Amino acid sequence: MSDNRIDIRTELAASKRTRVDIGQDGVLHVLAGPITLHLDRATCEELTTTLARAMVALARARRPRLRLVPGTPEGPDTGEQLTSAPAPGSGAPSSSDSAGEHGPDGV
């Protein structure tokens, strides 16, 4: 094998499951789990920007934690933090089904 076919890569950054290397030819090698992307710099910059925008959109789309407001039909303000209600038919009890509000027999 000829020496000019060996691609010597330099690690630019790494984490537990990802790594970015650069080859002698300037190609960026983005390793994420079982896949590797071989990208030129402009494409890698575009991918980085797109991923960052996606993560910001994901963070904004998450529902905030809800708190009980004093004087509501749900009861006094206990400072209890609730997550969003489970999907109908999911079998998961809602916050109003807890034994603390109706007693152990649900009445």
Long-range contacts (C-beta under 8 A, 24 or more apart in sequence): 20-44, 74-101, 75-101
